[in-house]
Amino acid sequence: MGMDKQKQALEKGQAEVRVKRSGMFQVLSFKLVRKDTPLGKVPYLVLDRMLDLSELMRVSEEYCLPVESPVGKVFPRGKKETDFLGL
């Protein structure tokens, strides 16, 4: 199921995700941004708002993509930046 969401996010260039923020559920829009690295471009779901690290981890696992916000960068379990080259 995560791969379907990943494919959909890569095609649309964004993802609407229901997250729990400050004790309330909200639907936030994550934009897909391809960031340059020395090895190539890596897609990140980027959020410009603060969000708990646990929710960022959940979104990263759900979409099988790295997530970036002002809190930091988060990758799915067992993956690193080079695993997403060429997506």
C-alpha positions as CSV (number, residue, x, y, z in Angstrom):
1,M,0.0,0.0,0.0
2,G,2.9,2.4,0.7
3,M,4.2,2.0,-2.8
4,D,0.9,3.0,-4.3
5,K,0.9,6.2,-2.2
6,Q,4.6,6.8,-3.1
7,K,3.8,6.5,-6.8
8,Q,0.8,8.8,-6.5
9,A,2.8,11.4,-4.6
10,L,5.6,11.3,-7.2
11,E,3.1,11.7,-10.1
12,K,1.1,14.6,-8.5
13,G,4.0,16.4,-6.9
14,Q,2.3,16.7,-3.6
15,A,0.5,14.7,-1.0
16,E,-2.5,15.6,1.3
17,V,-1.9,13.8,4.6
18,R,-4.1,13.6,7.7
19,V,-1.8,14.2,10.7
20,K,-2.3,14.9,14.4
21,R,-0.9,18.3,15.2
22,S,-1.2,19.9,18.6
23,G,-3.8,17.4,19.7
24,M,-6.1,17.9,16.7
25,F,-6.3,16.1,13.4
26,Q,-5.5,18.3,10.3
27,V,-5.0,17.7,6.6
28,L,-1.6,19.2,5.6
29,S,-0.2,19.5,2.1
30,F,3.3,18.1,1.6
31,K,5.0,19.3,-1.5
32,L,7.4,17.0,-3.4
33,V,10.7,18.7,-3.9
34,R,13.7,17.0,-5.7
35,K,16.9,18.1,-3.8
36,D,20.3,17.9,-5.3
37,T,22.9,15.6,-3.7
38,P,26.4,14.7,-4.9
39,L,25.0,11.5,-6.3
40,G,21.9,12.9,-8.0
41,K,18.4,14.2,-7.2
42,V,16.4,12.8,-4.2
43,P,12.6,13.4,-3.8
44,Y,11.5,14.7,-0.4
45,L,8.0,15.4,0.9
46,V,8.5,18.9,2.3
47,L,6.4,20.6,5.0
48,D,7.0,24.2,5.9
49,R,5.3,23.9,9.3
50,M,6.4,22.4,12.6
51,L,5.2,18.8,13.2
52,D,6.1,16.2,15.8
53,L,8.9,13.9,14.9
54,S,6.6,10.9,15.5
55,E,4.1,12.2,12.9
56,L,6.9,12.8,10.4
57,M,8.1,9.2,10.9
58,R,4.6,8.0,10.3
59,V,4.2,10.0,7.1
60,S,7.6,8.8,5.9
61,E,6.7,5.2,6.5
62,E,3.3,5.6,5.0
63,Y,4.6,7.1,1.7
64,C,8.0,5.3,1.6
65,L,9.6,8.7,0.9
66,P,11.9,10.9,2.9
67,V,10.2,13.8,4.7
68,E,11.7,17.2,5.5
69,S,10.3,19.9,7.8
70,P,11.8,22.6,10.1
71,V,12.2,19.8,12.7
72,G,14.6,17.9,10.4
73,K,14.8,15.1,7.8
74,V,13.2,11.7,8.3
75,F,13.7,8.6,6.3
76,P,11.7,5.3,6.4
77,R,13.1,2.6,8.6
78,G,16.1,0.9,7.1
79,K,16.5,3.3,4.3
80,K,18.9,6.2,3.6
81,E,19.2,9.0,1.1
82,T,20.9,7.0,-1.6
83,D,18.0,4.5,-1.7
84,F,15.8,7.2,-3.3
85,L,18.1,8.2,-6.1
86,G,16.4,8.2,-9.5
87,L,12.7,8.2,-8.3
